[in-house]
Amino acid sequence: MVTKMHNQKIYSVVDLETTGTNYKNGDRIIQIGCVLFCDGKIVNRFESLINPQANVPLAIEQLTGISNHDVKRAPLFDDVAATVFSLLSDTTFVAHNVNFDFPFLNAELERAGFPALEISAIDTVTLSQILLPTEPSFRLRDLTKYLAIDHDSPHSADSDAEATSQLLNKLLIRLQDLPTVTLQQLVNLRLDLPYETAQMFQNELASRTEKRQLPNSLYQKENLILHRPHRRELINNRQSFKYPKTKSAKEKLYQQSNTDGLDYRQSQARMMNAIFNNYTHENPKNMIIEAGTGTGKSLGYLLPMTYLTYPEHKVVISTATNVLQEQLKRSVADTLNPILPFTVSCVVLKGNSHYIDLAKFDHSLSMIEDAKPVQMTKAKLLVWLLETQSGDLDELNLNSYRLPYFTEIRHQGINSLNRQSRFYEDDFLVRRQTELEQANIVIVNHAYLAQHATELGQSLNSPYLVVDEAQHLSDSILKKSRHQISFPTINAAIHILQGLVNAGHDRNLREIFNDLPLGLYNIDLLRSDLVSLETAFKQFEQALYRQFMLNVDSQQAQSIIEQTIDNHELAAMLQPSNKILLDLEQALGSLHLHFNAIYHLFSHNKKHWLASDRYLVTQFQSQLMIITKADETLHHFSDVLIHQIAESVFWLTVHQSSEKSNLQLSGGLLTTRNFLASQVYPAFQKPTFVGATLFSSGRSRYLYDQLDVDPDETRIKKFASPFDFKNQAKMMIAADAPLITANSYHQYIEYLSKTIYRVTKDNPRQTLILFNSLLTIEQVYSQLHSTDLFLQREILAQGITGNKEKVLKQFLTGNQSILLGASSFWEGIDLPKSQLELLIITRLPFDFPDAVLAKAESNWLKQNHKNPFYGAALPKATLRIRQGMGRLIRTPADYGVAIVLDKRLSERKYGHSIMNTLPAELPIDTIPTDEIIKETKAFFKKHE
């Protein structure tokens, strides 16, 4: 309930459904819903359909369910305007996106002869973003789902208004619960929010006449209120426990737990025993375990590992993504600990960039920002600090990590901290170090494992190692090792820096240090440094172009040319004795020296500066960081060429259409061969590799090469998925699907578009459609856009409606959505249960053979006397198909259809090789497209 301070305030929570979004172009209201809300209760309601005296577009009808027939006999807005005006007068207007509803309603009132409402208005979208900072989405339907608010009819004005009123109630309670210090900081930010939304924070602060005690879970440090860390009691119990090897012993463990769905699974039990037996054997070996979806592989390795490590040893578990790290942590808390006769603790380790430096953040609060994204980020962080114990920024689901502001507050690692800092003991990485010392289970991702293997091995005393999602280990490390240097980006950064130190029309550093001779002296030196740095980078770019691109055929049809370069020639160019690099390092070092002198003056005269002055210095820092990162990348390239020259690849990229400098140097490891075995595994006990889809065939050495292990020193265990694929799933291959040729590409796009339309039109299911090309996605999306499918379904397309992360987030919260995804959707995404029912594979997922990395890998395999197709291309495609099928069926209750629009799967010998890796019980039919349409519909009807 909302407390007495709000007793006299009446909120009018309004939602409008309209014929379009622009009242200036003649769009009109077709439904209005209003809820009067006071003291936590709904005190009045008003709802009415409205005759817009205009056509209701089909898209609006599909969205709202309101047709022309529905509004034909409804009142005109003029007929209800007096009621609406009277009802809303002397209230506070509330809407979920008030910038739409409030001006639209006022425009309609004025059109009906009434004055615009001159009342306060607040926005629940921005309030939610600040007060509920960890929510993944702020659409009303998503918020009501997360907050367990009844919302039966989204896009119905009365239902939306009522749901928004319940959301408002939760936000008001949350607002009142804010500590006064946090509330004061939010007010100090001078937030630029819609209408009077920011006034909500000011009003709440003004109402506080008595000092409040903080709850025990919170404490104050300087200007911040932080969540008190959970302190695990150190248990000196050195008792060892007998591993539950038999079926009865395992069942006894499970029975003492209240965990739902936890039962004895034979394949899981065999997996547990295989792991335990391997490490208690006198000669432990590497172990590879392929455990099909539904086996329960997480508990399958967690249980034996805890018995092997408790109480004095540790196990490092590496998985593919940050999301999977958090899932594993929850598995330990929710599934593992409840069944154990002892308690284990775990800690999640991520890179420094996932955390903020509290001292830097606290300092940044003193700088008043005009930029809205920075304001909102600060506000979110202030509220988030009240609840986070890990300090992991991933909890915030932010899209703004690239803001220059994050350069200012991002953590640079424990070694960068001042031990005398007032925030040292509160620092999240310092806290994490304490947790690490106490933890039994350490959860990392593959990239972190590769970077910190030696450190983990030394600090944790040669721990056990489990690599989950092992099929992604090699790719994760390769992607992390690859970097790029963009000369256009460097040039742009240098020009911005020059603008900040040169006299001009805009305010610059020279002006703000005008009264400090030492500052002016160093700014003059900065100008000289930037000229030298610009010259050095231009010379380096020209040298690269002359050496590697001058003789490349520029008549190629592509607008982008990618050219692999000779590693030995590049290594010679990156020698420290190279005069160009010497000049570059000298100029950059001098630039840092003189900027640090200026920053020292700046830091010791804090009260002297305006907010705009602080912004200029921060801008200089962020641009300097871009150049520094490029220099660090050069050193990384040099290091790779010294230690792994035979296993690395480098290439140059040029955009032919651009007249400006546009060269880009990219590179890193090409293979993990000789890297994992020498740089990672020696830090641990013999590793165990786990995954649902690891092997591409019974004879292929691909997996061993990817994991960099010796087959003779590795034990293999395979456990099939327990699902009833015969009844739960079906795969169909289009026998009449066209093959692509240069002359038939247009017909191929027509076929894909028509088939996708027909399949999805008749089957309103969560649908993932996988492509090998973003260009094909664009062309199919364009054709689908002209159909009525867009009026019925949410269609998401990678690269068009958003990047991979955005469209995936929308897909996960969607209902009967269609997602068109490219190659990155084959791997590294996790779809929770029931999030996928229909999978359409438009083309077998082979890598594009002319891509620079594919060509480099092919050449490397040939040099090592291996067939590129059977040694890499086919195994990769096979695993992608297996992974796609693995996402379709995740539980015994799931069911789904996979459609392959590429007849090579059934006609080519390698296609049969791929099919042989799929579950033997899976029905696979090769039939005409028309039959696929009928069979798909029949399958889903059978399972309704």
FIVO-855138 format. One record per residue (C-alpha): x, z, y. Coordinates in steps of 0.25 Angstrom, whole numbers, plus 5000, padded with zeros to 4 digits. Layout:
BEGIN
XZY ...
***
This chain:
BEGIN
500050005000 500549975014 500750105022 499950155034 500850085044 500149955040 498750015040 498249955053 498949815051 498049715044 498749595038 497949465037 498649395025 498249245026 498549125017 498148975021 497948855012 498048735020 497948575019 499448575023 500548645030 500448595044 499248625053 499748545064 499548415055 498148455052 498248545040 497148645038 496848775031 496048755018 496048905014 496249035021 496549175014 496649305022 496849445017 496849555027 497749665022 497949805027 498649935022 498949865009 497549815006 496749695008 495549725018 494949585020 495049445015 494649305020 494749175012 494149045015 494348895011 494348805023 493948665025 495148595032 494348475036 495448395030 495848355016 496548455007 497748385001 497848374986 499248454986 498548574994 497348564984 498348574972 499048694979 497848774983 496748724974 495948704987 495248564987 494448484997 493248514989 493548664991 493648665006 492548555008 491448665011 492448775016 492348825030 493148755041 494248845047 493448845060 492348915052 493349035047 494249035059 493549155066 493549235054 495049205052 495349235066 494549365066 495149415053 496649385056 496549445071 497349575072 498049565059 499449525054 499449385048 500149375035 500449255027 501449205016 502149105025 501549145039 502149035046 501148945039 499849015038 499849085052 500048965061 499148875052 498048975053 498248995068 498248845070 496848835062 496348955071 496748875084 496148755078 494848825076 494848875090 495449015088 496749075094 497949085085 498049225079 499049305087 499349405076 500549445069 500949365057 501949395045 502449315034 502549375019 503549265015 504649315024 504249465022 504349435007 505749375008 506249495015 505549605008 505549544994 506949484995 507149464980 505949384977 506349244972 505149174979 504249204991 503149104988 501849194988 501549154973 502949204969 502949334977 501549374972 502049344958 503349424960 502549544967 501449544957 500349504967 499049444962 499049294967 498149214958 497949094967 499249044975 498848954986 497449004988 497449065002 496649194998 497549224986 498749194994 498349285005 497949394996 499349384988 500049385002 499349515006 499849584993 501249524996 501149575010 500749715005 502049714996 502849675008 502349785017 502649885007 504049825005 504249825020 503849975021 504850015010 505949955018 507050055022 507050075037 508550035038 508249905030 506949875039 507849905052 508849795047 507749695044 507149715058 508549705064 508649565058 507649515068 507049435057 506449305061 505149305052 503849225054 502949285064 502949445064 503449455050 504749525055 503949615063 503449685050 504849745049 504849785063 503549855062 503949925049 505149975055 504450025068 503450105059 504550185053 504550315061 505150405050 506450395043 506250345028 507050395016 507650285008 507250284993 508250334983 508550184979 509050144993 510150195002 510650155016 512050095019 512250065033 511149965037 510749935023 509849995013 510349974999 509749994985 510450104978 511250054966 510850094952 511850184947 512050184932 512350314925 513650304918 513450334904 514650394897 514050374883 515050304874 514150304862 514150164855 512850114849 512650044836 512249894838 510849864832 511249764822 510049754813 508649714816 508049854815 509149904825 508749804835 507249824833 507449974835 508149944849 507049844853 505949944849 506450054859 506349954870 505049924878 505549784882 504449684880 504849564870 506049634864 505949604849 506949574838 507349434837 508149394825 509049284832 509349384844 509749494834 510649394827 511249354840 511549504844 512149534831 513049404832 513649454845 513849594840 514449554827 515449454835 515949564844 516049674833 516749574824 518249594822 518449454828 517449424839 517349284843 516649204854 515149194851 514149084855 512749114853 511649014855 510349094856 509149014858 508049044869 507249164865 508349224856 508549334866 509949304869 510149404881 509849524872 510449454861 511849474867 511549594876 511249684865 512449664856 513349664869 512849794874 513149864860 514549794860 514849844874 514149984876 514650074881 516050034886 516149884885 515549774894 514949634892 514949524902 513749434901 513849294908 512549214910 512349084918 511549124930 511349234940 509849244935 510249254921 511149374925 509949444931 509149414918 510249474910 510349604918 508849614916 508949594901 509949714901 509049804908 507649764902 508049724888 509349774884 509449914889 508049954884 508449934870 509849994870 510150134866 511050134878 511050074892 511949964897 512049914911 512349774916 512849714929 512749574935 513949514941 513849394951 514849334961 515049404974 514249304982 512949364975 513149484984 513149524999 514149615005 513349735010 514349765022 514249615027 512749615025 512549745033 513449685044 512649555044 511449635048 511949665061 511949515064 510649475069 510349335063 509549225069 509549135056 508249165048 508949145034 509949255038 508949345043 508049335031 509249355022 509649475029 508249535028 508149505013 509549565010 509149695017 507849715009 508549664996 509649774998 508549874996 508349834981 509549764976 510549834967 511449724963 511549654977 511449524970 510949414980 510249334969 509149444969 508749384983 508449244978 509049194992 509149044995 510049075007 511349115001 512049005008 511749065022 513049085029 512549235030 512849255016 514349215018 514349335028 513749435018 514149385005 514949474996 516449434994 516749524982 517149674981 518549644985 518049604999 517349735001 517949845010 517949975002 517750045015 516449975018 515250055019 514549965010 515649964999 514950054989 513649984991 514249844989 513449774978 514749724971 515349864972 514149914965 514149804955 515649844952 515149984948 514049924939 515049834933 515849944928 514650014922 513949894916 513949854901 513449714904 514049624915 513149504918 513849384925 513549234926 514549124920 515149094934 515449244937 516049254922 517049144925 517449194938 517649334934 517949334919 519349404921 518849504930 517649544921 518549544909 519549644916 518549734923 517649744911 518749754900 518549624892 517049634891 516149554881 515649424886 514249354884 514049224890 512549194891 512049054894 513349014889 512948864890 513148884905 514448954905 515348834907 514448764918 514348894926 515848904926 516048764930 515048764941 515648894947 517048834946 516648704954 516748704969 516648604980 517348584993 516448505003 517248445014 515948415023 515548565022 516948605026 516948515037 515648565042 516048705041 517348675049 516548605060 515548725061 516748825062 517348735073 516048735080 516048895080 517448905086 517348785096 516748795110 515448715110 513948725114 513648825103 514148975104 515448985096 516449085092 517349055104 516249095113 515949235106 517449265106 517649225120 517949365125 518949395113 520249325116 520749345101 519449285096 519649165105 521049145100 520649155085 519449055088 520448955094 521348975081 520048945073 519848815080 521248775076 521048825062 519748745060 520448615065 521548635055 520548665044 519748545047 520948455046 521448515033 520048495026 519948355031 521348325026 521048385012 519748305012 520448175015 521548205005 520448224994 519748094998 521048014998 521548064985 520248054977 519147974984 519847864991 519847764979 518447804974 517447694974 516647714986 515647604983 514947694973 513447694974 513347844974 513347914988 514148024982 515448004975 516048104966 517548084962 518248174952 519748194956 520948214949 521248364947 522748354947 522748274960 521748374967 522648494962 523848434969 523048414981 522648564981 524048614980 524248724990 525448654995 524548535000 524648525015 523248505017 522848625009 523948705016 523348665030 521948695025 522248835020 523048865033 521948825042 520848905034 521749025033 521949015048 520449005050 520149125042 521249205050 520749175063 519249185060 519549325054 520249365067 518949325074 518049395064 518849525066 518549515081 517149485078 516949605069 517549705078 516649665090 515249665082 514449715093 514949605103 514349485095 512949425096 512249385083 512549235087 514049275087 513949335074 513249215068 514449125073 515449215066 514649215053 514449065054 515949045055 516149135043 515249055035 515848915038 517248975036 516749025022 516448875019 517848835022 518448955015 517648925002 518148775002 519548825003 519248924991 518648804983 519948734986 520748844980 519848854968 520048704965 521548724966 521448844956 520548764946 521548644947 522648744944 522048814932 521048714926 521448574931 521048504918 519648574917 519248554932 518648434939 518648404954 517848294962 517648244976 516248204981 516048104993 514648064999 514847925002 513647915012 514348015021 515247975032 515748115034 516748195026 516048225013 517048255002 516848364993 517848414983 517248484970 517848534957 518048644947 518048664932 517548554924 517548634911 517648774907 518648734895 519848824896 519248904907 518249004900 519249024888 520449064898 519749124910 518449184905 518349224891 519749304890 519149414899 518049454888 517849474874 517449354866 516249294873 514849274868 514149154873 512549144872 511549044876 510248974872 510848834872 512348824869 512548724859 512348574861 512548544847 513048604834 514448524835 514748514850 515948594855 515248584869 514848734870 516248784865 516948694876 515948744887 516248894883 517748864881 517748934867 518348904854 517348874843 518148934832 518149064840 516749064843 515549114835 514249034836 512849094834 511549014837 510149074837 508948984839 507749004848 506649084842 505549004849 504548914842 504948784848 504048704839 502848764846 503348804859 504048684864 504048534863 505048424867 504648284870 505548164872 505048044880 505247924870 504947824881 505747884892 506547774900 508047784899 508747774913 509447644917 509847594931 508647504931 507647604926 507847724934 506647704943 505747694930 506447814924 506047894937 504647844936 504547884921 505048024924 504148044936 502947994928 503248074916 503548204923 502248184931 501348164918 501948274910 501948384922 500548334927 499848374914 500748494911 500748594922 501948674917 503248734922 504048604921 505548584922 505948434923 507448414921 508248294927 509648254927 509648204942 509148254955 508948104959 507948094947 507248224951 507048164966 506448034961 505548104951 505148204961 504748094971 503848024961 503148154957 502948194971 502048074972 501148124961 500048234961 500948324952 501548374965 500148424969 499948504956 501348554953 502548614960 503648514958 505048564960 506248474961 507748514961 508348454974 507048414980 506148544981 507348634981 508748664974 508848714960 508648854963 507448834972 506648744963 506948834951 506448954958 505148884962 505048834947 505148974942 504049024951 503248904949 501948874941 501948744934 503048694942 503848564939 505348574942 506248444942 507648494940 509048424939 510248454930 510448594935 509148634929 509648614915 510548734915 510648864922 509148894925 508349004919 506848984918 506149114914 505049114903 503849014905 504548944917 504648814910 503648744901 503948594902 505348534903 505548384906 506948334904 507048194911 508348154905 509348214896 510248304904 511548234903 512548254915 512648134924 513848064918 514448014932 514348154938 515748194942 515748324933 515148244921 516248134922 517348244924 516848314911 516848184904 518248154907 518748294904 518048284890 518648144887 520048204891 519748314881 519348214870 517848244870 516648154872 516048184885 514648154880 514648244868 515648344874 514748374886 513648284890 512848294878 513048444876 512648474890 511348384889 511048454876 511148594881 510348554893 509148504885 509248634876 509248724889 508048644894 507248674881 507748824881 507048844895 505748784890 505548894879 505949034883 504949124875 504049114863 502949094872 503448974880 503148834877 503648704883 503848554882 505148484885 505048334888 506248244888 506148114896 507448054890 507247984876 508747984874 508548124868 507848064856 508447924856 509947954857 510848024847 511348134857 509848154860 509648204846 510848284847 510148354859 508848374852 509548434840 509948554848 508548584852 507748684843 507348624830 505948664831 505748604845 504748484844 505348354850 504548224851 505048094856 503748034862 503247944873 503048004887 501547984886 501548074873 502448174880 501348194891 500348214880 501148304871 501648394883 500148414887 499748444873 500948544871 500548624883 499048624880 499348674866 500148794872 499148834883 
***
